[in-house]
């Protein structure tokens, strides 16, 4: 006869899982911060050469690539696409703001 885990063991396991989730969230934030630092530089380059803030062809390629990665990682590709679209919209807003600022200078 197998015994079920005690409530203390369950709470300990839950705490360990939550700590792992917190560690992943920490890594995600740092990775996103680095990604936005890079896209900031891209925005500055685009503004300097009067390139459009959005690049629909690149965005489509990125979405297709991300969907494939999500599929192979067993992550819902629709979720991955929504996540990337959110990031892309934010990046485009940043690029537009950089271009507007540069036009004022």
Buried (B, 14 or more C-beta within 10 A) or exposed (E): EEEEEEEEEEEEEEEEEEEEEEEEEEEEEEEEEEEBEEBBEBBBEBBEEEBEBBBEEEBEEBBEEBBEEBEEEEBEBEEBBEBBBEBBEEBBEBBBEBBEEBEEE
